[in-house]
Amino acid sequence: MAYSKSALSSGYVLKVGLYTLFLLFVQSAWISRFPPPAFRIDLLLPLMFGTAIEWPPVLTLAWASGWGFVLDTFSGKFWGFHVGSYVVAVCLVNIVTERFELHSLLYQMLFVGACALGQSAALGLFLFLEAPAQFEVPASYLSLLIRSFLTVLVTPLIIYPINYVRGSKL
């Protein structure tokens, strides 16, 4: 790996924690209220990817499980969706980093896009099983694909602060 997943300072973890709280606030107060469901992206999925690249696997799994639990608790439906998708993403990152260099911006965007597609597929299956009559197949699946694509586009904006704070002497 290009970067060493050595011991993290408590100041760095605190800064990433505050950044995570900020993203959680933006997602719950602003993004979740967008009228078209296609624009309701998950901001913490790229964040979990960024932490999985920089942090040791056990710490990242605990981080993903904790924040996934918080989001699942506040969402009220489909409990386990965020925990599952974040933990799977972190495990995939740790498996893939053994074979590929994931510090390339293009690889990061593609990997997060693949995870977002998996998350959208799980969400689509849940919506289909929850209310098959109300789930319009073409429009709803297109909305989930747009959601995944928008997640790919915001990935560099979300991951950059994690890498910047790690490299700075703040």
N, C-alpha and C positions, 0 to 999 in steps of 0.2 A: 504494500500500500504506500501511496505517496506521503500521506500524513500519518503521523504516529498517534495512535489512540492512547496516549499516556494519561497520567493522572490529570484530572481537571481541577482547576481552582474553584473554590466555592463562589468567588465573585463572578466567574464566567457562568456558572450554573444559575446563579441568582439573576444575572442579566438575561439569560435565555428564558428563565421562568417569567420575568417581567414582560419580555417580548411575547411569550406564549399567552399570558393574560391579556395583553393588548390585542393580539390576533383573535382570541376568544371573544373579547368585547366587540371588536369590529364585525366578526362573523354573526354574533347573536343579536347585536343591536342594529346592524346595517344590512349585511348581506342576506340574512335569513328573511328579511322583509321585502326583498325584490319581488315584484309581481310575477314575472315569468320564472318558473322553476328552473329553467336552464341556467339562470344567472346565480343560483344559490350554490356556489362552490364551497368546498371544504378547505379552508385555509390551513388547517392543522395537518393535513396529509403531506403537503410539501415540507412543512416544518419537521415532521417526524423523519422524513427522508434526510433532511439536513443534519439532524441530530444523530441519525444512524451512521452517517459518514464520519462525523467528528468524535463521537463518544464510544466508549466500550459497549459491547452488546448487552450485557446485563443491565447496565444503567439505562440504556436506551429502551430496552423492553419494559423496565419499570416505569420510565417516563411515558411511553406510549400507552401502557395499561392504565396508568393513573389519569392522564388527560382524556383517554378514551372513555373511562368510567365517568368522569365529570360530564363530558358531552352526552353520553348515553343517559345519564341521570336527568340532565336538563331537557333533553329532546322529548322524553315522555313516551315514545313509540320505538319499536324495533330495537329493543335493548340488546346490546352486544354488537351492534353494527360498527360503531366507532372503535371499540376495543378490538374487535376482530380485524377490521381493515388496517388499523395502525400497527398491530402486532404482526400481521402478515407482511405488511410493507417493510417493517424493520427487519424481520427475519430474511426476507428476500434481499434486502440491501446487504446484509451481512454475508449471505451466501454468494451473491453476485460480485461483491468486492474482491473475492478471492480470485476471480477470473478476469474481471474487467476494471478499467480505471474509471470510476464514477465521478471524478472531479471535473470532467468535461461538462460544460453547460448543456450541450446537446444531449449527452447521455442522461444527465439529470432530468431534463425535460421529458425525454422519451420514457424513462423509467417511471417517473411520477405519473405520466400519462397512462402507462400500462396499469399502474395501481389504481388510478382514478377510473379507468374502464372497468376494472374488477369491482370497484366500489359501486359504480353505476349499475353493473350487472346484478349485484346483490340487491341493490335498492329496487331495480326494476322487477326482480323476482318477488320481492316482498310486496311491492305495490300490486303486482298481478295476482298474488295469492290473497291479498287483503281485500281488494275490490275489483274483481276481473271485469265487471260490467262497466265500471267507471274508468278503467284504465284503457285509454285509447292507444292502441298499439303503435301506429306510425308516429303520431305526434309525441307521445310520451317517450318512446325510445329515442327519437330525434332530440328531445330535450335532454335526455341523459347523455347522449353523445356530445352535445354542445357543452354541457356541464363539464365533461371530461376534457374537452379541448380548451375551455377557459382556465381550467386548473393547470394545464400545461403552460399556458401563457403567463400566469402569475407566479409560476414556480421560481424563476430567477429572482423575482422581487422578494420572495419570502425567504429563500435560502441565503441570499447575499448577507443580510445582517448577522446570521449565525457565523458565517466565515469571517466577516469583518471584525466582529467582537472578539473572536478567537485570536486573530492575528494582531489586534491592537494591544497597547500597553495600558489601557484605561483602568 
